[in-house]
Amino acid sequence: MDGSELNQVLNLLFDSVFAQQKCLYWVMSYLHSILSLVLLFVLVTLACNKEESKVDCSQEVFSFEVNVLDSECGLAQGAIEIVSKASSNIVRYRLDDGAFSTSATFHDLLPGFYTVSIENVDGCTASREVLIRSGISFKESVEPIIRKSCAISSCHDGSGNVDYREFSNFNPSDMKARTQSRNMPKEGTLTQAEIDAIGCWVDDGALNN
């Protein structure tokens, strides 16, 4: 084989290798494009599924009851128990601004208003206000205080100020605020126990019981 024939063979080999490399380059470019499209399709599908999986909490129906154990005035003996139906898929519970937990019962509570909240598996929540009463009696515990210290001469006996001898004349929230600030009675003669009794009675709803 002379030099010219060798050059021809080498040129053929070079052209063949170059052609193969060029073909491989185009194949790899094509595959890269396909993979990019597949990845884009997967990302779009996931995004759509996530969007579709969002729950409209305003359409959720919660079914639960709240059982309340009342306390006594000034004592932390009350309790709240949340009872939910299995169909509501309620998984967590909260009292006031505390953290959600799996416990549906809250113990050692003072008389007063509380907010209980529930959360279901979809993250939707609902709340309800609950009152733990002290069970204090107006006739047995509060009326004697009023008649002894308020509905007296030159005070609330009907001679000038509001007549506290009549239950319908009471302004419970004002009575609580003024007795707790010791602005009423004027002499500030109520004991702390009497002030607490009036406060608990008002918090219970100022019942004529």
Protein Blocks (a to p, Z undefined) as FASTA:
>chain_A
ZZklmmmmmmmmmmmmmmmmmmmmmmmmmmmmmmmmmmmmmmmmmmmmmmmmpccfklpc
cddddddddddehiafbccdddddfklopabdcehjbccdfbfbdehiaedddddddddf
kopacdddddddehiafklmmmmmmmmmmmpghianopmpacfkbmklpcfklmmmmmmn
opacfkopacfklmmmmmmmmmnoopaZZ
